[in-house]
Amino acid sequence: MRNTIDPIARRLGQARQRAGLSVREVAEDLGRTRATVESWEAGRTCPRVSDARELCRTLRCSPEWLILGPRYDVETGRVAS
């Protein structure tokens, strides 16, 4: 079975850096600890689904991109192969 946490963790870090935010800033915006956000980015844990909307708003990315990656086609709702 493929590990999906690592790609999500990698995209979290990429999105945070592109947004020009520190781990502390993301944590404060979400009401989480810095250690929690660091754990998400390290792939040790994954954000709760309930945090996804706020996290994506903070990081200025779509939930589809965060979960499915850059090959997600918004038009068709499918992941390109």
N, C-alpha and C positions, 0 to 999 in steps of 0.2 A: 504494500500500500504506500502510495506517495505521501510524503510529509508536506502538508499545505501550510503549516505554520511558518516555516522558514521563508517562503516567498512573501507572505504577508508581512512578516517582520522586516524583511528587506525593503518592501514598498513603504512601510511606515516610516522608516528612517529616511528614505529618499524624499517622501512627501514633506516630512518635517524640515529637512534641510532646504528643499525648494521653497518652502514657505518662509524660510529665514527665522525659524523659531528654535529656541532651546528646548531641551527635555523639560526643564523646569517650567517654562512658559506653557507648554502643552499640558503638563500635569496640573498647573494652577487653573487653566481654562476649563479643564474637565473635572476639577475637584478630586483629582487622584494624587497619589504621591509620585515623586520623581522616580522612586524605585519601581513602581508599577509600570510606568511608561518605559523605563529602561528594560524591564523584563519583557515587555511586548516587543521592543526592538531587537532584543537578543534572541527572541524566539522561544524563551522559556515558558511563557504563557501567551495567551491570545486575548485581545479585548473582548468583553462581553458584547453580544449582539446589541444590547440596549445602549451601549456606548458608541456604536458605529456612526450614527447620524451626527452626533456632536463632534466626534473625532474627525470625521470627514469634513465637517464645516470648518473646524479649526485648522485642518491641514490643507484645505482648499482642494480636495480631491473627491471623486465620486466613490460611493460604496462599492460599485461594480469594479472599478479599477483596483481598489484596495484588496478586494477578495479574489477577483478573477484575473487581474493583471491587465497589461496593456493590449492584449489581443481581444479583449471584450469589445464587441461591436454593439454600440448603443442602438443602432437602427434595427438590427435583427434580433438582439437579445441573446446572441450566441457568442461562444468563444471560438475564434478562428483557429484552425489547426495548423 
